[in-house]
Amino acid sequence: MTSAAQENGQSTPLRVLESIIQRHSHPIIGIIGATDPLPGYDDYDNYMLGYHLREAIGNQGSLFTGGVLGAGRDSYEGIVQYCTENNVDDRFFVVLPEKIEPPQEYLDLAKKTSRGTLHVEPAGANMEERRSYIGAIADLIVVINGARGTLDEALKGLIFGKPILSLEGSGGAADALVRLHKGEKTIPPEMDRSLIRPYDTVMTIANAVAEETHKYSRGR
């Protein structure tokens, strides 16, 4: 994140973060993966992940991606499908760097929802800065496949103390996180490997998110 506070009324990173967190219903679930997924990725799994995550949060939480194609777009398609079948709002937003427009595929999908528009939260001057916001915004992070940028986002989430729900067997960053959880790879001391939670199916992740959402509905 940019660290220089502005005296002229422009938002500081902390104000941007607080504003995003306050605007959306909790738990806020981040769904992260690669623009160009690595071997092991299944776009239908991610589509169904989006579908069942939207089902899991009901009227309580929010979902977001980093606004990329590939994994992000696939999960949003599943979210939209659930919403059109059940006539509900998508409860979804994307986090993108300032002055970066979302891909047209997102905009086209958003038109199918009851809201009809895509909610975009600007954060950071570039993709690297935007990554620093992902873990801070999310209450928990779902990882499917993913490359180096996805792994960086997940590790930043661990620094913020956020649970990481990783789809084991989906390849890339998700499987690297599972190896960290199992102690097969070293992890920096400021990160808690117990926050990494491997799941072997989309439905077990969705069930875990549903349980977390229920905690928030009871005031944790």
Secondary structure by P-SEA (a helix, b strand, c coil): ccccccccccccaaaaaaaaaaaccccbbbbbbbccccccccaaaaaaaaaaaaaaacccbbbbcccccaaaaaaaaaaaaaaaaccccccbbbbbcccccccaaaaaaaaaccccbbbbbbccccaaaaaaaccccccbbbbccccaaaaaaaaaaaaaccccccccccccaaaaaaaaaacccccccccccccbbbbccaaaaaaaaaaaaaaaaacc
